[in-house]
Structure formats: C-alpha cells, structure tokens
C-alpha cells in the first residue's frame, strides 16, 4: 500500500448516509445534464465493491469527493468532483491518491476511468498520475463529447 502523499488534504471514507452531501458536491462540479442526485448516489453506494471518500478544503466544508468500485482485480473511478472554489488546491490529487490506495487494498491491480475529451484539467490530473489512454467512447456525454477511457496499473508507483 502507498503511504499518503505529504501535504495533500486528508480524505475520509463516506458511507450511504453521505448521499445528499455527495449529490450537492457533484452538482457544484458538473453541468446540469451530468449531475447525479442523492437517489443515484444512494444506489451506487449500495452496490457491492463501491466506496467513496470526501476531502475538505482546509478546515472548511467538504471541497470534493471521489467514488469508485472494485470488481475482481479491476477498479473504476465512477466520479471525481471538486467544487469550483476548491480547485487548484490539491484536492483532486488527494482524492485520486486515496482511491488508488483503497482500490489496491481491495485487490484491484488496474484502475480505469472515463473523462470528457473537453475536460482539460481532469485529463492533466490523470496524465500526471500515470494514466494512459486505453480507448475512446464516441459521443459518450450528454453534450455529445467523446470520453477517453484511461487506465493505470495500481502496482506501479505513482509519478
């Protein structure tokens, strides 16, 4: 297991009771057509192998969260959301590092995600964390944009 990255905000596990909070954070981070409500969060959190972590921005309110799931030796990031005013403070890196550790501790050896071709900031975050393109889904998002499918090995050290 990787040690926590020094200087990044701590991430705490969130259970089903956090569905409303996760939905509120998701609504602040995504456009209306891509937002997940509390009912969707509740359904996802109840699925086997699913877990979520929340990061605070200093001592203030939660600034973002990540949700993933593990099946066999593979994991996927279901969503990673950081509120607008909490961006560029290391929350995305902290959430991603936490999820990688959590997934590996549940036996995952490889981590996948989909990211919008137009989400330059997220793509840079994932590239810096060692993800590489594994595929592309045409017109995947409601706005018609493509999704890049990215993958990273969990047994490799993070860059």
VENHU-V954182 format. One record per residue. N is the residue number from 1. RES is the residue in one letter. SS is DSSP state (@ for helix, = for strand, . for the rest). PHI is phi in degrees with one decimal (none if undefined). Layout:
# VENHU-V954182
n=(N/N)
res=(RES/RES)
ss=(SS/SS)
phi=(PHI/PHI)
This chain:
# VENHU-V954182
n=(1/2/3/4/5/6/7/8/9/10/11/12/13/14/15/16/17/18/19/20/21/22/23/24/25/26/27/28/29/30/31/32/33/34/35/36/37/38/39/40/41/42/43/44/45/46/47/48/49/50/51/52/53/54/55/56/57/58/59/60/61/62/63/64/65/66/67/68/69/70/71/72/73/74/75/76/77/78/79/80/81/82/83/84/85/86/87/88/89/90/91/92/93/94/95/96/97/98/99/100/101/102/103/104/105/106/107/108/109/110/111/112/113/114/115/116/117/118/119/120/121/122/123/124/125/126/127/128/129/130/131/132/133/134/135/136/137/138/139/140/141/142/143/144/145/146/147/148/149/150/151/152/153/154/155/156/157/158/159)
res=(X/X/X/X/X/X/X/X/X/X/X/X/X/X/X/X/X/X/X/X/X/X/X/X/X/X/X/X/X/X/X/X/X/X/X/X/X/X/X/X/X/X/X/X/X/X/X/X/X/X/X/X/X/X/X/X/X/X/X/X/X/X/X/X/X/X/X/X/X/X/X/X/X/X/X/X/X/X/X/X/X/X/X/X/X/X/X/X/X/X/X/X/X/X/X/X/X/X/X/X/X/X/X/X/X/X/X/X/X/X/X/X/X/X/X/X/X/X/X/X/X/X/X/X/X/X/X/X/X/X/X/X/X/X/X/X/X/X/X/X/X/X/X/X/X/X/X/X/X/X/X/X/X/X/X/X/X/X/X)
ss=(././././././././././=/=/=/=/./@/@/@/@/@/@/@/@/@/@/@/@/@/@/././@/@/@/./././@/@/@/@/@/@/@/@/@/./././=/=/=/=/=/=/=/./././././=/=/=/=/=/=/=/=/=/=/././=/=/=/=/=/=/=/=/=/./@/@/@/././././@/@/@/@/@/@/@/@/@/@/@/@/@/@/@/././././=/=/=/=/=/=/=/./././@/@/@/@/@/@/@/@/@/./././=/=/=/=/=/=/./././././././././=/=/=/=/=/=/=/./././././.)
phi=(none/-77.6/-72.6/-61.4/-74.2/-67.8/87.1/-92.8/-61.4/-70.7/-118.9/-117.2/-66.1/-117.7/-101.2/-56.9/-65.0/-93.4/-55.0/-66.2/-63.1/-61.7/-63.8/-65.2/-64.6/-62.5/-64.6/-78.5/-103.5/-125.0/-68.4/-49.3/-71.4/-115.4/-78.2/-105.0/-85.9/-62.1/-64.0/-64.6/-61.6/-60.7/-61.7/-62.9/-65.6/-82.5/-72.3/-57.7/82.5/-92.1/-148.3/-141.7/-134.7/-117.7/-115.1/-97.2/-97.6/67.7/-92.8/-80.3/-59.3/-52.6/-103.6/-179.2/-152.5/-133.3/-131.7/-143.3/-148.8/-118.2/-137.5/57.0/-105.6/-122.6/-131.0/-138.4/-85.0/-78.3/-162.9/-137.4/-131.5/-128.0/-57.7/-50.4/-74.9/-98.7/-74.2/66.9/-124.7/91.7/-65.8/-60.0/-62.2/-64.4/-64.0/-64.7/-62.4/-62.1/-64.2/-58.9/-64.7/-61.8/-62.6/-63.4/-67.9/-100.0/94.4/-72.9/-113.4/-139.6/-123.3/-120.2/-162.0/-117.6/-137.9/-62.4/-58.1/-87.9/-91.3/-61.2/-64.5/-65.3/-61.8/-67.1/-58.6/-68.5/-62.1/-64.1/-90.5/92.0/-79.4/-129.4/-66.8/-117.6/173.5/-146.9/-112.0/-70.4/48.4/-74.3/-92.5/-55.2/-82.4/90.7/-74.9/-76.9/-114.7/-87.7/-93.4/-115.1/-141.0/-145.4/-77.3/-87.6/-91.4/-86.1/-64.9/-68.6/-63.4)
